[in-house]
Amino acid sequence: MKKLHLGLPKGSLQEATIEMMKKAGYTVHVSSRSYYPSIDDDEISVRLIRPQDMSRYVEKGIIDAGLTGEDWVKEAGSDVRVVVSLVYAKQQLTKIRWVLAVPENSPVRSLDDLQNKRIATELVNVTRQYLAERGVVADIEFSHGATEAKAPDLVDAIVELTETGSSLRANKLRILETVMESSTQLIVNHHVWKDEWKRMKIENLAMLFEGAIIARAKVGLKMNVPNGALEQVLKKLPALRKPTISTLSEGAGYAIETVLDETVARRITPELKRAGAEGIIEYPLNKVIL
């Protein structure tokens, strides 16, 4: 049997990735003692790999494809094909940021103030390139962890990733600039992409993964509407295209169904009720394929 060898990110992104795959229709079981999770698709084998290493293994063809951050692909300088970018992170449906931060009371106010200073980060190559493009020469050292605790006693500044900035504020650090934004990417080996069966399998995964991400911020909404209220209800109802409208039996009115942002649904549901809608049902979605 043909198999696609897929790498999943181990660590902070692991849980969010497995949840995303569940929404996409794949059940992944991870044992605490194994790097080889099980998946309910006989045509796929998966293993956990650190995001920092993923693109190198994909580039070399050791695995066919993998999910990892755009930041780690750039840091490794890997030559891989990006199939789709998926905007999800550990906590939110947003891109993460790598930011240059200094202690709150630091005299550093601009990049120029970092000339010949010490900077700690795990994203060494990207940071070095970022500073070089702006004419700044600094001593950039690799950080094995606890980067936020190194300033100001050990280094003058850090480059660290953040979703909300709360951890930086808790450590009394001030963001100076954003070095890069990053999203999760489904990447594939160039030679693997030429294999028709594997390319189709990867394209299917990309479509389902993207649909699962889109669905996380949306809900389905259905309702009944009496004959005389249809026009008023439709005026208040946005949709991806147009809402689906069906005629109820015995001319009792209409059934309407649509998909919309969850934040919109909570705002307009009372308005729909006042406009004449009845039996309004809101339901969660697993996938939205556009």
Secondary structure as UniProt FT lines:
FT   STRAND          4..9
FT   TURN            12..13
FT   HELIX           14..24
FT   STRAND          28..29
FT   TURN            32..33
FT   STRAND          38..39
FT   TURN            42..43
FT   STRAND          44..49
FT   HELIX           51..60
FT   STRAND          65..69
FT   HELIX           70..76
FT   STRAND          81..86
FT   STRAND          96..103
FT   TURN            104..105
FT   HELIX           111..114
FT   TURN            115..116
FT   STRAND          118..121
FT   HELIX           124..132
FT   TURN            133..135
FT   STRAND          139..142
FT   HELIX           147..150
FT   TURN            151..154
FT   STRAND          157..162
FT   HELIX           166..170
FT   TURN            171..172
FT   STRAND          173..182
FT   STRAND          184..188
FT   HELIX           190..193
FT   HELIX           196..215
FT   TURN            216..217
FT   STRAND          218..225
FT   HELIX           227..229
FT   HELIX           230..235
FT   STRAND          244..247
FT   HELIX           249..251
FT   STRAND          254..261
FT   HELIX           262..275
FT   STRAND          278..284
//
